[in-house]
Amino acid sequence: MSKIICLTAGHSNTDPGAVNGSDREADLAQDMRNIVASILRNDYGLTVRTDGEGKGNMPLRDAVKLIRGSDVAIEFH
């Protein structure tokens, strides 16, 4: 039976986290989420839930609901 992995990106456009010039924590977290999700799906055939695609993500309350029922949950910061 395949495990369900949930990946979420900390921060968002409304709460970008740490900012240094044009680098925003939210963008880096979303990029990492997308890269890891792709590797887990394509290279390992795992079931992966994410809180968004590209540069978007769900509000925290919705991401918490997404996590329920997952075997592993990881949030990138």
Stockholm file with secondary structure:
# STOCKHOLM 1.0

chainA/1-77         MSKIICLTAGHSNTDPGAVNGSDREADLAQDMRNIVASILRNDYGLTVRTDGEGKGNMPLRDAVKLIRGSDVAIEFH
#=GR chainA/1-77 SS CCCEEEEEESCCSSSCCSEETTEEHHHHHHHHHHHHHHHHHHTTCCEEEESCSTTCCCCHHHHHHHHTTCSEEEEEC
#=GC SS_cons        CCCEEEEEESCCSSSCCSEETTEEHHHHHHHHHHHHHHHHHHTTCCEEEESCSTTCCCCHHHHHHHHTTCSEEEEEC
//
